[in-house]
C-alpha cells in the first residue's frame, strides 16, 4: 500500500529543509510554492549584470542547521571581515574581532567606539555566549537586548555607536527590544563563524536544497487556499490528500491558513542598491552608522566579498534603512547626501 506524501505549504528555506529532512528519512513529500520559484524571502534578482538579493542578507556559517543541510564548498562562499567600520565624528573607526584578526587587537582595544572597559566586557560576553551548548543559552533568564547590555555594564557610547546599528541591521530593531536569548544566539554565531555570501547570490541556498528533492515533488506557481490535518485545497479548487500537512509560510499567512489571529507588528527595512565605478571601500566589511543621524543604518559592498555580484569594472553598494516613513523620491536623495558626507563627491556618480 502506497503511503500518501507529507504536504508542505511554502517553498522557503523552512519548507525546503523540512522536505529534505523527510525525504532523507524515506518519506515522500509534495511541496507547494505560490511564487514561480523556491526561496521565499531568500531571493536574488539578476539585473544588468548585478546580483541583487531581496534585502541585505548574509549566511552565518556557524548556524547548526546550515552546517547540516548545506554544502558550503558548492556555494563558493565569500566571507566578510569579522568586524565593522563605524562612522562617527567625521571619520570611520575600525572595530574587529581580535581573536580572528590579532593584528588589529591593539587598534581595537583603543578604538574610540567604546572604552577599554567596554572592550573587556565584549571579551567576557564572547566567552560567556560561546560556552556550553546552544540549548543552555535558551535556558538563561530572558529580557530585552537593551536591558541585557545595560545590565552587563556597556556604556551608552558603546551601545549607541556599535550595538544599535549592528544589531539593528540584524534584528531590524534599532531599539533593541529583541529577546536577549536571540541576541546571545546571534552573537555566538558571529563569534565562532563567518558572515558569508554565496557567489551566485543568496538564492543559491534554497536552490541547493531544492536540487536534493525529486523535481516532481515541488509545485511552484501553486497557491494554497485552505489546509486541514491531512489535506490542502488549492486556489484552483483542487483538493489534495496527504499523510500530514506542514505549514511553512511566513507568520501572517500561516495564521490565516490555520484560522488563528495574527496581531504581532513587524519591523520594516528598505534596501537600496547602487552601481559604482569604484568601490567606496576596498574591503568586504560591514559599515555602520555610529551617529544615529541620517537614514543609513548600515551598508556594505557585496562585490568586494563576491566579485560575481557585479559586472567587470563595476561595484555594487548595498544600503539598509530601517523603518523609514520616506517614499523612494525622498529616500534616495537623503541617502545620497549621507553618502557624500561619508565618501565625498564620487557618490554623485553612483547609479
SVG drawing of the C-alpha trace seen along z (x, -y; Angstrom):
<svg xmlns="http://www.w3.org/2000/svg" viewBox="-13 -66 62 68">
<polyline fill="none" stroke="black" stroke-width="0.4" points="0.0,0.0 1.5,-3.3 2.0,-5.9 0.5,-9.3 3.1,-12.1 3.6,-14.8 2.1,-18.0 4.3,-21.1 3.0,-24.6 5.7,-27.1 8.9,-26.8 11.2,-29.0 14.2,-27.5 11.9,-26.3 9.7,-24.3 12.6,-23.1 14.6,-22.0 11.5,-20.1 11.1,-18.4 14.8,-17.4 14.7,-16.0 11.6,-13.9 12.9,-12.7 16.2,-11.6 14.1,-9.6 12.4,-7.8 9.1,-9.8 7.5,-11.1 6.8,-14.8 4.8,-17.3 5.7,-20.9 3.6,-23.8 5.1,-27.3 2.9,-30.2 5.5,-32.1 7.3,-31.0 10.5,-29.8 11.6,-28.4 13.3,-30.6 10.6,-32.6 12.3,-35.7 15.7,-34.5 15.6,-35.5 18.2,-37.0 17.4,-39.1 19.9,-39.4 19.7,-43.0 22.2,-44.4 24.9,-42.0 24.4,-42.7 23.1,-40.2 20.6,-41.9 19.5,-39.9 16.0,-40.9 17.3,-42.9 20.7,-42.7 21.2,-39.2 24.1,-37.0 24.7,-33.4 26.2,-32.8 28.4,-29.7 28.1,-28.7 24.3,-28.1 24.0,-24.4 21.2,-23.7 23.1,-25.3 26.1,-23.2 23.9,-20.1 21.9,-20.9 24.2,-22.9 27.4,-22.2 29.5,-25.3 32.1,-24.4 29.4,-24.1 28.0,-27.6 31.5,-29.1 31.2,-31.4 32.9,-34.8 33.4,-35.8 33.1,-39.2 35.8,-40.6 34.9,-39.8 34.3,-43.3 33.0,-46.7 33.9,-50.2 31.8,-52.6 31.2,-56.2 31.1,-59.0 33.0,-62.2 33.6,-62.8 35.5,-59.6 35.5,-55.8 36.7,-53.8 37.5,-50.1 36.3,-47.5 37.2,-43.9 37.3,-40.5 40.8,-40.3 40.6,-36.5 40.5,-36.2 42.4,-39.3 45.0,-39.5 47.0,-42.1 44.1,-44.6 43.9,-43.8 45.7,-46.9 43.8,-49.3 40.5,-47.7 41.3,-48.0 41.9,-51.7 39.2,-52.4 37.0,-55.4 33.9,-53.3 33.9,-52.4 36.1,-52.5 38.7,-49.9 36.2,-48.7 33.7,-48.2 36.2,-46.1 36.9,-43.9 33.2,-43.4 33.0,-42.4 35.6,-39.8 33.7,-38.5 30.4,-38.5 32.1,-36.5 33.5,-34.0 30.1,-33.6 27.9,-33.1 30.3,-30.6 30.5,-28.3 28.2,-25.3 25.6,-24.0 23.2,-26.2 20.3,-24.8 21.8,-26.1 21.7,-29.7 17.9,-29.4 17.7,-28.4 19.1,-31.7 16.8,-34.4 15.1,-36.4 14.9,-40.2 15.2,-42.8 18.6,-43.0 18.9,-46.7 18.3,-45.8 20.8,-42.9 23.5,-45.1 23.0,-47.8 22.9,-45.3 26.2,-43.9 27.8,-47.4 28.2,-48.5 28.4,-52.3 25.8,-54.3 28.5,-55.3 29.3,-51.6 25.6,-50.8 24.9,-53.8 27.9,-53.5 28.1,-49.7 25.3,-47.6 22.4,-49.7 23.4,-49.9 24.9,-46.4 22.0,-44.6 19.6,-46.9 20.7,-45.6 20.4,-42.0 17.0,-42.3 15.6,-45.3 15.1,-46.7 17.3,-49.7 15.5,-50.0 17.0,-46.5 13.7,-45.2 14.6,-41.7 14.9,-38.8 18.3,-38.6 18.2,-34.9 18.1,-35.6 20.9,-38.1 23.1,-35.6 22.5,-33.1 23.3,-35.6 26.4,-36.9 27.6,-33.4 27.1,-32.7 29.1,-35.8 31.8,-34.9 32.5,-31.3 31.8,-31.5 31.8,-33.9 29.2,-36.1 29.2,-35.0 27.6,-35.3 27.3,-32.6 29.0,-33.5 25.7,-33.2 23.6,-35.2 21.7,-34.2 19.1,-32.3 21.7,-29.6 20.9,-28.4 17.2,-27.4 18.2,-26.2 20.7,-23.9 18.1,-22.4 15.6,-22.1 18.1,-20.2 18.1,-17.4 14.4,-16.7 12.8,-14.9 11.6,-17.6 8.1,-16.3 7.8,-16.8 7.9,-20.6 5.0,-22.6 5.7,-26.3 3.1,-28.8 0.6,-26.9 -1.3,-28.8 -2.9,-27.0 -6.3,-28.4 -7.1,-26.0 -5.3,-23.4 -6.5,-20.6 -4.8,-17.9 -4.2,-15.7 -5.5,-17.8 -4.8,-21.0 -7.1,-22.9 -5.5,-24.9 -6.8,-28.3 -7.8,-26.4 -10.2,-24.3 -8.1,-21.1 -8.1,-19.1 -5.0,-17.0 -4.7,-14.4 -1.6,-13.5 -0.4,-11.7 0.2,-15.1 0.3,-18.8 3.2,-21.2 2.6,-24.9 5.9,-26.7 4.9,-30.1 5.6,-33.5 3.6,-34.0 0.7,-36.1 -0.2,-33.7 0.4,-30.7 -2.0,-32.1 -4.6,-32.8 -4.4,-29.3 -4.6,-27.8 -7.5,-30.1 -5.6,-31.9 -5.4,-35.7 -2.2,-37.5 -1.6,-40.7 2.2,-40.9 3.7,-44.0 6.6,-43.6 9.8,-45.6 10.5,-47.0 13.7,-47.6 14.3,-49.2 17.4,-48.1 18.8,-50.3 21.4,-49.2 23.8,-51.5 26.2,-50.8 29.6,-52.4 32.6,-52.6 34.9,-52.3 34.0,-50.9 33.7,-53.4 35.8,-51.0 38.3,-48.4 37.3,-45.5 34.4,-43.2 33.4,-44.7 30.2,-46.0 29.9,-49.8 27.8,-51.1 26.2,-54.5 27.5,-55.1 26.0,-58.6 22.3,-57.7 21.8,-60.6 20.6,-60.2 18.7,-57.3 21.5,-54.8 21.8,-52.2 24.4,-50.0 26.0,-49.4 28.5,-47.1 30.0,-46.4 28.8,-42.8 31.1,-42.7 34.1,-43.1 33.0,-39.9 32.0,-38.0 33.1,-39.6 30.2,-37.8 27.8,-40.3 28.8,-43.0 29.9,-43.0 33.6,-43.6 34.7,-47.2 31.7,-47.9 31.0,-47.7 27.7,-47.0 26.8,-49.0 24.1,-47.8 22.4,-50.2 19.9,-49.3 17.4,-51.8 15.2,-50.8 11.6,-51.7 11.6,-54.8 8.4,-56.8 10.0,-58.4 9.0,-57.2 11.5,-56.5 11.5,-60.0 12.5,-61.4 14.7,-58.5 17.2,-58.3 18.3,-61.9 18.6,-61.6 20.8,-58.5 23.0,-60.2 23.5,-63.2 24.7,-60.9 27.0,-59.1 28.6,-62.4 29.3,-63.2 31.0,-59.8 32.7,-59.2 32.9,-62.6 31.6,-63.8 32.3,-60.5 29.0,-59.2 27.1,-61.6 28.1,-59.4 26.6,-56.2 23.5,-54.9"/>
</svg>
